[in-house]
Amino acid sequence: MTLRNYLILCALGSLVAVLAILLVPGVGETIEGILLAFLSTNAR
């Protein structure tokens, strides 16, 4: 896989993830909960 194809794949994956978080309520809430749990356990 060339660098160009890899960057395109990463950009498309990121775009799909962001759209899923914004447009699908269950997915957004789940990811938000996981991130909050992670940050609260690792906060100093």
N, C-alpha and C positions, 0 to 999 in steps of 0.2 A: 504494500500500500504506500503510495507516495505521500509526501507531506501535504500536498494540496488536497488530496482526497481525504486525508485524516482531518484536516482543519474544517473542511466542508461537513464531514460527518459529525464532528464535535459541535459545530454551529447549529446544525439541524437538530441534534439531540438536545441542545440547550433550549432552542426555540420551542420544541415540542414539550419539554418539561415546564417551561414558563407558561405556555398556553394552557397546559393541563392544570397547573396550580391556579391560574386566574379563572378558568372557565368551568372547572369541575369542582363543585363545593366540597365534596367528600375528600378528594385528593388533597386539596389545599389545606383543609383542617387537619388531616392526618400528618402531612409534612410539617405543618406549623407546630403541632403537638410534639412530634419527634425532635424538631429543632429546639423547642423550648425545654424539653426534658434534657437534651444533651447539654445545652448551655447552662442550665441550672445545676447540673451535677458537676460541671467543670469550672464553675465560677469560683473565684477566690475571694 
